[in-house]
């Protein structure tokens, strides 16, 4: 993987910035308009913003390449959507599950005419980012996801390092699912109480910590493995038992949103990517049981916003499923 200071990584960021400056300033400014429309009624350059629909909870950003739309969900509720421009042919925007690695509101290139990339949320060290830029109405970037300026400003205010961003080849709408107890295994009622207390104490969206820890879990049905990552670094790995025989568990991303106290369940917002059965993604999560040591490591790190990624591909060192990136190293 190229570092942020490598020639390849630097060239990709510079290319994104240069392309954003290619059209006249008037045309660039015209590509930002707040409207009161449904997501799929948005025209190029338009966006909506309804934060009052969900006051708090973990945020997930979904970029749909086919629709050229960005969806923002908070606690499983869509609070905003915007048109965008992704990578043009030959510079395809990579699909996958990413985390925001770096934020820079006034990012500029230090080696290419001081080109601006406002409100940048970096997704890969090789140069892919969300940032304000020109929206011509079709994929035109060098791999970055360009956003209307005003939308990028609003988005920048609610994002933080470690947040989940899904870039998909097909439209995906999160579904709310529940898990009967402790994630990836059975649990006692006292364990639920401990998890519930931890979640209340560590509210994901509060942002009080200067650099909060982000926990991610990757489950591979092919390897029968569970990997726990903290800030992108592997902290535990073990075996997983998956019930239901050879039936796939699907390519899914689950984000922990809280607890359902009436029946002692954890609640999740789930997103399917690639080939997956979207009828009951919660059922697939309930098929997985991690070994006790790994479950203990997960339990210690439980927090709203924790993500569990399932894949039927091998969980390699770079956490890739086919050409779909799963959690590039964060720090």
C-alpha positions, 0 to 999 in steps of 0.5 A: 500500500502506498503511503500518503507521502509516496509519489503514487499517493501524492499524484492521485490527490493532485489529480483530484485537485487539478480536475476540480479546477478544470472548469470556470469558477462560476460553473463550479459554484453553481453545482451546490443547491440545497433542496427539499427533495427525495434522494432519487429526485435530486438533479445534478448539483442538488442535495438535501439535509434533514438532521432533525430526522435523527438527533444522535447515534453512529453515522454511516456514509454510503456512496452509490456509484451507479446512482452517483449519490451519497447517502448519510445515515444516522442511527440507521435513518437517512438524514441527507443525500447528495449528488456526486461525481466519482471516478471516470473510466480508467480512474475507477473509484474503489468499492469497499468499506472504508474508514475516514483516515484524515480530515482537513477542512482547508486541504491544499496541494503543496506541490501542484499550484496550491490546488484546493481540496476543501472539506477533505475526508481521506479514505485511503492513503493512496489518494481517495477522498471525499471533498468538494469539487466540480460536478459535471453530471457524470463520473469525472474524477480521478478516483475521489468522490466530489461533492457540492461545496455546501454539502461538503461543509455540512458533512465535514462538521459531522464526520470524524476519523474512524467513521464508516464509509461504504462505496458500493457498485449497487444501491444499498439501504441500511436495514435495522436488525437485532442480535439476541445478545452478545455479538458473535456468541451467546451471553448471560443477562449480566453481560448484556447489562455490562454492554449496555452500560458501556454503550451509554458511557461511550456515546459514539456521536458525542465526540468528547474524546480527542481521538476515540478508539474505533473497533472493527470486526471482520468475519470470513466464512471461507477461513472460518475466522474472526479478526478484531481491529482497533484503530485499524490494527489487529488486536485479536484473531480466532476461529468462528463457528458458522451454523447452517452448513455451506450457505453463504453468510453474505457480504454485509456491514453491520454498525452497532447502534445501541440496545433494545432493552425490552428483550435485551438485544443489541441493535444494528444498522446493516448494509449489504454489498456485492452478492448478498441476501438482503431479506434477513441480514440479521439472520446471517449475523446470528449464525456466527459464533466466535471463540470465547477469547475473541468474544472477550476482546470484542466485549471489552471494546464494545461501543456504538459505531463498532462495525462487523464486516462479513464476507464469504471471501478469504480474510487476507492480511489486507482485508480484501474481498475480491476487488472490494476493500474491507477496512484499509489500515487506519493509522 
